[in-house]
Amino acid sequence: MKWKLTLSRITPDQSQQLDSIRALSALVVLLGHTNQTILLPTLKAGSVFVGFFTQLSVMVFFVLSGFLIGKSVCNNIAKNLGFSIGQYARDRALRLYPPLVVAIILIALLAALAPLVFPSGTQQLLSIPGAKFVRAEFTAIAKQLFGALVFLNEFKTTTPTANGPLWSLSIEAWYYVVAAALFLWPSRKAAAIALLVVTVIVTRKNQLFYMLAPIWFSGFALAFMHQRTPQMNNKLFGWLFVLFTAAVALAVALVLFAEPLGNGIWLDRMNHFRLISGLWFASFMALIMGGGARFPALFHNQAGYSYTLYVIHFPIMLFILGATQQYIYGSVARSIIVGALTIAISIAAAKLIAHYAENKQLIRSLALNTKRLVTSK
């Protein structure tokens, strides 16, 4: 079966708005983790409110990821007159792996350097009475690093403790696999079933994967809605935006003031906030794509390093914490100074690395040259 899709492209203005949202979300995550890692041990307050914005930003990534993957699938089908799983896999690998490999190498390198700069003389952070630090040590465990490289962390291995944000990357990667199976189904049912079976085997014990799936697939579905009707349905999504705004406010109130429902992923009120806030943003993004809303494009120039910033900032931050925790603890001024330096170093490192790792032309050229070298032997 051949898929037929009319190509409805994202306008330059819409692209800048989405880039600005993506960049701002990465910066919010950076600020949230700076608060949690560097400031909170001294301030000892404010983490819940900052946490709302940090979690919302991660859900924004999920929606944007689903939408942009959906658009990529549309381009794939239009270019190949049908869905090419080979091109889809190459595109995803060339996008995901360069910054991720750098992040894994960075963890190993900083773990090796930790005993040289940590006051403990080991990979252990100091235990200071009355202070609660985000991690107790900076380690690079081979099983965890390999699990992150093949997107099995949170499923078959734990996420590297030195880089907690990688939890979301593995979940997204398996949504990519499900999306591929959906488009393989009409022409290659056996391959589609195989992908779905593997996904279930890998993900079945992680209930968060299933709870957050509506967020990613809401973005994915919006890509095809926009493909069919670029004007979207602003009236419908306007009402949904109002509805989800009220639902987000309720979810925040329940997290802050209601009694816990109990243990478990589905009973965690913060997970309810994640789900509702993700759908709230999906309705807002639909309005952007239909011209019913606008987002300032102030940050769009920073989008080029946002993915790299997301995957490398935490090990940098944890390393700086280990080296400075005696200096910053008990002093708000010193904590703020070190926090500001940490943000600056993380952004500078992300910009430098992304110049190569997120350079699509460079990555594709290297991949093509490598392929030619291998096939010529």
Order of alpha helices (4+ residues) and beta strands (2+ residues): alpha-alpha-alpha-alpha-alpha-alpha-alpha-alpha-alpha-alpha-alpha-alpha-alpha-alpha
